[in-house]
Amino acid sequence: MPAGAKFSIVGISPLSGTFADTAAGASWGISLKEAGYDVLIVEGSAEHPVYSQIVDDTVTILDARNLAGRDTAETVEVLIAYSR
């Protein structure tokens, strides 16, 4: 669909092997595609909260402990400020 901006997130439980998925529409899917990616696969786990930053063809995993406990709006504000 032209201008359709949907993306899906799928997770597999390491305990039971079952999976769950969700679909949403927002600018994240468009941004990922514009960075040149069709799929992003994340494996393993981190010792503390982290987030991924994708700029063109560079993917970086960054410490997110300072974001833990914040609501969505505040987290977005902080991340936008970091990107400037």
Distance bins in CASP14 RR format, pairs under 12 A and 6 or more apart:
PFRMAT RR
TARGET T0000
AUTHOR 0000-0000-0000
RMODE 2
METHOD distances of the structure
MODEL  1
1 25 0 0 0 0 0 1 0 0 0 0 0
3 25 0 0 0 0 0 1 0 0 0 0 0
3 27 0 0 0 0 0 1 0 0 0 0 0
3 30 0 0 0 0 1 0 0 0 0 0 0
4 23 0 0 0 0 0 1 0 0 0 0 0
4 24 0 0 0 0 0 1 0 0 0 0 0
4 25 0 0 0 0 1 0 0 0 0 0 0
4 26 0 0 0 0 0 1 0 0 0 0 0
4 27 0 0 0 0 0 1 0 0 0 0 0
4 29 0 0 0 0 1 0 0 0 0 0 0
4 30 0 0 0 0 1 0 0 0 0 0 0
4 33 0 0 0 0 0 1 0 0 0 0 0
5 23 0 0 0 0 0 1 0 0 0 0 0
5 24 0 0 0 0 1 0 0 0 0 0 0
5 25 1 0 1 0 0 0 0 0 0 0 0
5 26 1 0 0 1 0 0 0 0 0 0 0
5 27 1 0 0 1 0 0 0 0 0 0 0
5 28 0 0 0 0 1 0 0 0 0 0 0
5 29 1 0 0 1 0 0 0 0 0 0 0
5 30 1 0 1 0 0 0 0 0 0 0 0
5 31 0 0 0 0 1 0 0 0 0 0 0
5 32 0 0 0 0 0 1 0 0 0 0 0
5 33 0 0 0 0 1 0 0 0 0 0 0
5 34 0 0 0 0 0 1 0 0 0 0 0
6 22 0 0 0 0 0 1 0 0 0 0 0
6 23 1 0 1 0 0 0 0 0 0 0 0
6 24 1 0 0 1 0 0 0 0 0 0 0
6 25 1 0 1 0 0 0 0 0 0 0 0
6 26 0 0 0 0 1 0 0 0 0 0 0
6 27 0 0 0 0 0 1 0 0 0 0 0
6 28 0 0 0 0 0 1 0 0 0 0 0
6 29 1 0 0 1 0 0 0 0 0 0 0
6 30 0 0 0 0 1 0 0 0 0 0 0
6 32 0 0 0 0 0 1 0 0 0 0 0
6 33 0 0 0 0 0 1 0 0 0 0 0
7 21 0 0 0 0 0 1 0 0 0 0 0
7 22 0 0 0 0 1 0 0 0 0 0 0
7 23 1 0 0 1 0 0 0 0 0 0 0
7 24 1 0 0 1 0 0 0 0 0 0 0
7 25 1 0 0 1 0 0 0 0 0 0 0
7 26 1 0 0 1 0 0 0 0 0 0 0
7 27 0 0 0 0 1 0 0 0 0 0 0
7 28 1 0 0 1 0 0 0 0 0 0 0
7 29 1 0 1 0 0 0 0 0 0 0 0
7 30 0 0 0 0 1 0 0 0 0 0 0
7 31 0 0 0 0 1 0 0 0 0 0 0
7 32 1 0 0 1 0 0 0 0 0 0 0
7 33 0 0 0 0 1 0 0 0 0 0 0
7 37 0 0 0 0 0 1 0 0 0 0 0
7 38 0 0 0 0 0 1 0 0 0 0 0
7 39 0 0 0 0 0 1 0 0 0 0 0
7 40 0 0 0 0 1 0 0 0 0 0 0
8 19 0 0 0 0 0 1 0 0 0 0 0
8 20 0 0 0 0 0 1 0 0 0 0 0
8 21 1 0 1 0 0 0 0 0 0 0 0
8 22 1 0 0 1 0 0 0 0 0 0 0
8 23 1 0 1 0 0 0 0 0 0 0 0
8 24 0 0 0 0 1 0 0 0 0 0 0
8 25 0 0 0 0 1 0 0 0 0 0 0
8 28 0 0 0 0 0 1 0 0 0 0 0
8 29 0 0 0 0 1 0 0 0 0 0 0
8 32 0 0 0 0 0 1 0 0 0 0 0
8 38 0 0 0 0 0 1 0 0 0 0 0
8 39 0 0 0 0 1 0 0 0 0 0 0
8 40 0 0 0 0 0 1 0 0 0 0 0
9 19 0 0 0 0 0 1 0 0 0 0 0
9 20 0 0 0 0 1 0 0 0 0 0 0
9 21 1 0 0 1 0 0 0 0 0 0 0
9 22 1 0 1 0 0 0 0 0 0 0 0
9 23 1 0 0 1 0 0 0 0 0 0 0
9 24 1 0 0 1 0 0 0 0 0 0 0
9 25 0 0 0 0 0 1 0 0 0 0 0
9 26 0 0 0 0 0 1 0 0 0 0 0
9 28 0 0 0 0 1 0 0 0 0 0 0
9 29 0 0 0 0 0 1 0 0 0 0 0
9 32 0 0 0 0 0 1 0 0 0 0 0
9 39 0 0 0 0 0 1 0 0 0 0 0
9 40 0 0 0 0 1 0 0 0 0 0 0
9 41 0 0 0 0 0 1 0 0 0 0 0
9 42 0 0 0 0 1 0 0 0 0 0 0
10 18 0 0 0 0 0 1 0 0 0 0 0
10 19 1 0 1 0 0 0 0 0 0 0 0
10 20 1 0 0 1 0 0 0 0 0 0 0
10 21 1 0 1 0 0 0 0 0 0 0 0
10 22 0 0 0 0 1 0 0 0 0 0 0
10 23 0 0 0 0 1 0 0 0 0 0 0
10 39 0 0 0 0 0 1 0 0 0 0 0
10 40 0 0 0 0 0 1 0 0 0 0 0
10 41 0 0 0 0 1 0 0 0 0 0 0
10 42 0 0 0 0 0 1 0 0 0 0 0
11 17 0 0 0 0 1 0 0 0 0 0 0
11 18 0 0 0 0 1 0 0 0 0 0 0
11 19 1 0 1 0 0 0 0 0 0 0 0
11 20 1 0 1 0 0 0 0 0 0 0 0
11 21 1 0 0 1 0 0 0 0 0 0 0
11 22 0 0 0 0 1 0 0 0 0 0 0
11 41 0 0 0 0 0 1 0 0 0 0 0
11 42 0 0 0 0 1 0 0 0 0 0 0
11 43 0 0 0 0 0 1 0 0 0 0 0
11 44 0 0 0 0 0 1 0 0 0 0 0
12 18 1 0 0 1 0 0 0 0 0 0 0
12 19 1 0 1 0 0 0 0 0 0 0 0
12 20 0 0 0 0 1 0 0 0 0 0 0
12 21 0 0 0 0 1 0 0 0 0 0 0
12 41 0 0 0 0 0 1 0 0 0 0 0
12 42 0 0 0 0 0 1 0 0 0 0 0
12 43 0 0 0 0 1 0 0 0 0 0 0
12 44 0 0 0 0 0 1 0 0 0 0 0
13 19 1 0 0 1 0 0 0 0 0 0 0
13 20 1 0 0 1 0 0 0 0 0 0 0
14 43 0 0 0 0 0 1 0 0 0 0 0
14 44 0 0 0 0 1 0 0 0 0 0 0
14 45 0 0 0 0 1 0 0 0 0 0 0
23 29 0 0 0 0 0 1 0 0 0 0 0
25 31 0 0 0 0 0 1 0 0 0 0 0
26 32 0 0 0 0 0 1 0 0 0 0 0
26 72 0 0 0 0 0 1 0 0 0 0 0
26 76 0 0 0 0 0 1 0 0 0 0 0
27 33 0 0 0 0 0 1 0 0 0 0 0
27 34 0 0 0 0 1 0 0 0 0 0 0
27 76 0 0 0 0 0 1 0 0 0 0 0
28 34 0 0 0 0 0 1 0 0 0 0 0
28 35 0 0 0 0 0 1 0 0 0 0 0
28 37 0 0 0 0 0 1 0 0 0 0 0
28 40 0 0 0 0 0 1 0 0 0 0 0
28 52 0 0 0 0 0 1 0 0 0 0 0
28 54 0 0 0 0 0 1 0 0 0 0 0
28 76 0 0 0 0 0 1 0 0 0 0 0
28 79 0 0 0 0 0 1 0 0 0 0 0
29 35 0 0 0 0 1 0 0 0 0 0 0
29 36 0 0 0 0 0 1 0 0 0 0 0
29 37 0 0 0 0 1 0 0 0 0 0 0
29 38 0 0 0 0 0 1 0 0 0 0 0
29 39 0 0 0 0 0 1 0 0 0 0 0
29 40 0 0 0 0 1 0 0 0 0 0 0
29 54 0 0 0 0 0 1 0 0 0 0 0
30 36 0 0 0 0 0 1 0 0 0 0 0
30 37 0 0 0 0 0 1 0 0 0 0 0
31 37 0 0 0 0 1 0 0 0 0 0 0
31 40 0 0 0 0 0 1 0 0 0 0 0
31 53 0 0 0 0 0 1 0 0 0 0 0
31 54 1 0 0 1 0 0 0 0 0 0 0
31 55 0 0 0 0 0 1 0 0 0 0 0
31 56 0 0 0 0 0 1 0 0 0 0 0
31 83 0 0 0 0 0 1 0 0 0 0 0
32 38 0 0 0 0 1 0 0 0 0 0 0
32 39 0 0 0 0 1 0 0 0 0 0 0
32 40 1 0 0 1 0 0 0 0 0 0 0
32 52 0 0 0 0 0 1 0 0 0 0 0
32 54 1 0 0 1 0 0 0 0 0 0 0
32 55 0 0 0 0 0 1 0 0 0 0 0
32 56 0 0 0 0 0 1 0 0 0 0 0
32 59 0 0 0 0 0 1 0 0 0 0 0
33 39 0 0 0 0 0 1 0 0 0 0 0
33 40 0 0 0 0 0 1 0 0 0 0 0
33 54 0 0 0 0 0 1 0 0 0 0 0
34 54 0 0 0 0 1 0 0 0 0 0 0
34 55 0 0 0 0 0 1 0 0 0 0 0
34 56 0 0 0 0 1 0 0 0 0 0 0
34 57 0 0 0 0 0 1 0 0 0 0 0
35 52 0 0 0 0 0 1 0 0 0 0 0
35 53 0 0 0 0 0 1 0 0 0 0 0
35 54 1 0 1 0 0 0 0 0 0 0 0
35 55 1 0 0 1 0 0 0 0 0 0 0
35 56 1 0 0 1 0 0 0 0 0 0 0
35 57 1 0 0 1 0 0 0 0 0 0 0
35 58 0 0 0 0 1 0 0 0 0 0 0
35 59 0 0 0 0 1 0 0 0 0 0 0
36 54 0 0 0 0 1 0 0 0 0 0 0
36 55 0 0 0 0 0 1 0 0 0 0 0
36 56 1 0 0 1 0 0 0 0 0 0 0
36 57 1 0 0 1 0 0 0 0 0 0 0
36 58 0 0 0 0 0 1 0 0 0 0 0
36 59 0 0 0 0 0 1 0 0 0 0 0
37 52 0 0 0 0 0 1 0 0 0 0 0
37 54 1 0 0 1 0 0 0 0 0 0 0
37 55 0 0 0 0 0 1 0 0 0 0 0
37 56 0 0 0 0 0 1 0 0 0 0 0
37 57 0 0 0 0 1 0 0 0 0 0 0
37 58 0 0 0 0 0 1 0 0 0 0 0
37 59 0 0 0 0 1 0 0 0 0 0 0
40 52 1 0 0 1 0 0 0 0 0 0 0
40 53 0 0 0 0 0 1 0 0 0 0 0
40 54 1 0 0 1 0 0 0 0 0 0 0
40 59 0 0 0 0 1 0 0 0 0 0 0
40 61 0 0 0 0 0 1 0 0 0 0 0
41 52 0 0 0 0 0 1 0 0 0 0 0
41 59 0 0 0 0 0 1 0 0 0 0 0
42 50 0 0 0 0 1 0 0 0 0 0 0
42 51 0 0 0 0 0 1 0 0 0 0 0
42 52 1 0 0 1 0 0 0 0 0 0 0
42 54 0 0 0 0 0 1 0 0 0 0 0
42 59 0 0 0 0 1 0 0 0 0 0 0
42 61 0 0 0 0 1 0 0 0 0 0 0
43 61 0 0 0 0 0 1 0 0 0 0 0
44 50 0 0 0 0 0 1 0 0 0 0 0
44 61 0 0 0 0 0 1 0 0 0 0 0
45 61 0 0 0 0 0 1 0 0 0 0 0
46 52 0 0 0 0 0 1 0 0 0 0 0
46 61 1 0 0 1 0 0 0 0 0 0 0
46 62 0 0 0 0 0 1 0 0 0 0 0
46 63 0 0 0 0 1 0 0 0 0 0 0
46 64 0 0 0 0 1 0 0 0 0 0 0
46 65 0 0 0 0 0 1 0 0 0 0 0
46 68 0 0 0 0 0 1 0 0 0 0 0
47 61 0 0 0 0 0 1 0 0 0 0 0
47 63 0 0 0 0 0 1 0 0 0 0 0
47 64 0 0 0 0 0 1 0 0 0 0 0
47 65 0 0 0 0 0 1 0 0 0 0 0
48 61 0 0 0 0 0 1 0 0 0 0 0
48 62 0 0 0 0 0 1 0 0 0 0 0
48 63 1 0 0 1 0 0 0 0 0 0 0
48 64 1 0 0 1 0 0 0 0 0 0 0
48 65 1 0 1 0 0 0 0 0 0 0 0
48 66 0 0 0 0 0 1 0 0 0 0 0
48 67 0 0 0 0 0 1 0 0 0 0 0
48 68 0 0 0 0 1 0 0 0 0 0 0
49 61 0 0 0 0 0 1 0 0 0 0 0
49 62 0 0 0 0 1 0 0 0 0 0 0
49 63 1 0 0 1 0 0 0 0 0 0 0
49 64 1 0 1 0 0 0 0 0 0 0 0
49 65 1 0 1 0 0 0 0 0 0 0 0
49 66 0 0 0 0 1 0 0 0 0 0 0
49 67 1 0 0 1 0 0 0 0 0 0 0
49 68 1 0 1 0 0 0 0 0 0 0 0
49 69 0 0 0 0 1 0 0 0 0 0 0
49 70 0 0 0 0 0 1 0 0 0 0 0
49 75 0 0 0 0 0 1 0 0 0 0 0
50 59 0 0 0 0 0 1 0 0 0 0 0
50 60 0 0 0 0 1 0 0 0 0 0 0
50 61 1 0 1 0 0 0 0 0 0 0 0
50 62 1 0 0 1 0 0 0 0 0 0 0
50 63 1 0 0 1 0 0 0 0 0 0 0
50 64 1 0 1 0 0 0 0 0 0 0 0
50 65 0 0 0 0 1 0 0 0 0 0 0
50 66 0 0 0 0 0 1 0 0 0 0 0
50 67 0 0 0 0 1 0 0 0 0 0 0
50 68 0 0 0 0 0 1 0 0 0 0 0
51 59 0 0 0 0 0 1 0 0 0 0 0
51 60 0 0 0 0 1 0 0 0 0 0 0
51 61 1 0 0 1 0 0 0 0 0 0 0
51 62 1 0 1 0 0 0 0 0 0 0 0
51 63 0 0 0 0 1 0 0 0 0 0 0
51 64 1 0 1 0 0 0 0 0 0 0 0
51 65 0 0 0 0 0 1 0 0 0 0 0
51 66 0 0 0 0 0 1 0 0 0 0 0
51 67 1 0 0 1 0 0 0 0 0 0 0
51 68 0 0 0 0 0 1 0 0 0 0 0
51 70 0 0 0 0 0 1 0 0 0 0 0
51 75 0 0 0 0 1 0 0 0 0 0 0
51 76 0 0 0 0 0 1 0 0 0 0 0
51 78 0 0 0 0 0 1 0 0 0 0 0
51 79 1 0 0 1 0 0 0 0 0 0 0
51 82 0 0 0 0 1 0 0 0 0 0 0
51 83 0 0 0 0 0 1 0 0 0 0 0
52 58 0 0 0 0 0 1 0 0 0 0 0
52 59 1 0 0 1 0 0 0 0 0 0 0
52 60 1 0 0 1 0 0 0 0 0 0 0
52 61 1 0 1 0 0 0 0 0 0 0 0
52 62 1 0 0 1 0 0 0 0 0 0 0
52 63 0 0 0 0 0 1 0 0 0 0 0
52 64 0 0 0 0 1 0 0 0 0 0 0
52 79 0 0 0 0 0 1 0 0 0 0 0
53 59 1 0 0 1 0 0 0 0 0 0 0
53 60 1 0 1 0 0 0 0 0 0 0 0
53 61 1 0 0 1 0 0 0 0 0 0 0
53 62 1 0 1 0 0 0 0 0 0 0 0
53 63 0 0 0 0 0 1 0 0 0 0 0
53 64 0 0 0 0 0 1 0 0 0 0 0
53 79 0 0 0 0 1 0 0 0 0 0 0
53 82 0 0 0 0 1 0 0 0 0 0 0
53 83 1 0 0 1 0 0 0 0 0 0 0
54 60 1 0 0 1 0 0 0 0 0 0 0
54 61 0 0 0 0 0 1 0 0 0 0 0
54 62 0 0 0 0 0 1 0 0 0 0 0
54 83 0 0 0 0 0 1 0 0 0 0 0
55 62 0 0 0 0 0 1 0 0 0 0 0
55 82 0 0 0 0 0 1 0 0 0 0 0
55 83 0 0 0 0 1 0 0 0 0 0 0
60 82 0 0 0 0 0 1 0 0 0 0 0
60 83 0 0 0 0 0 1 0 0 0 0 0
62 78 0 0 0 0 0 1 0 0 0 0 0
62 79 0 0 0 0 1 0 0 0 0 0 0
62 82 0 0 0 0 1 0 0 0 0 0 0
62 83 0 0 0 0 0 1 0 0 0 0 0
63 82 0 0 0 0 0 1 0 0 0 0 0
64 70 0 0 0 0 1 0 0 0 0 0 0
64 75 0 0 0 0 1 0 0 0 0 0 0
64 78 0 0 0 0 1 0 0 0 0 0 0
64 79 0 0 0 0 1 0 0 0 0 0 0
64 82 0 0 0 0 0 1 0 0 0 0 0
66 74 0 0 0 0 0 1 0 0 0 0 0
66 75 0 0 0 0 1 0 0 0 0 0 0
66 78 1 0 0 1 0 0 0 0 0 0 0
66 79 0 0 0 0 0 1 0 0 0 0 0
66 81 0 0 0 0 0 1 0 0 0 0 0
66 82 0 0 0 0 1 0 0 0 0 0 0
67 74 0 0 0 0 1 0 0 0 0 0 0
67 75 1 0 1 0 0 0 0 0 0 0 0
67 76 0 0 0 0 0 1 0 0 0 0 0
67 77 0 0 0 0 0 1 0 0 0 0 0
67 78 1 0 0 1 0 0 0 0 0 0 0
67 79 1 0 0 1 0 0 0 0 0 0 0
67 81 0 0 0 0 0 1 0 0 0 0 0
67 82 0 0 0 0 1 0 0 0 0 0 0
68 74 0 0 0 0 0 1 0 0 0 0 0
68 75 0 0 0 0 1 0 0 0 0 0 0
68 78 0 0 0 0 0 1 0 0 0 0 0
69 75 0 0 0 0 1 0 0 0 0 0 0
69 78 0 0 0 0 0 1 0 0 0 0 0
70 76 0 0 0 0 1 0 0 0 0 0 0
70 77 0 0 0 0 1 0 0 0 0 0 0
70 78 1 0 0 1 0 0 0 0 0 0 0
70 79 0 0 0 0 0 1 0 0 0 0 0
71 77 0 0 0 0 1 0 0 0 0 0 0
71 78 0 0 0 0 0 1 0 0 0 0 0
72 78 0 0 0 0 0 1 0 0 0 0 0
72 79 0 0 0 0 0 1 0 0 0 0 0
73 79 0 0 0 0 0 1 0 0 0 0 0
73 80 0 0 0 0 0 1 0 0 0 0 0
74 80 0 0 0 0 0 1 0 0 0 0 0
74 81 0 0 0 0 0 1 0 0 0 0 0
75 81 0 0 0 0 0 1 0 0 0 0 0
75 82 0 0 0 0 0 1 0 0 0 0 0
76 82 0 0 0 0 0 1 0 0 0 0 0
76 83 0 0 0 0 0 1 0 0 0 0 0
77 83 0 0 0 0 0 1 0 0 0 0 0
77 84 0 0 0 0 0 1 0 0 0 0 0
78 84 0 0 0 0 0 1 0 0 0 0 0
END
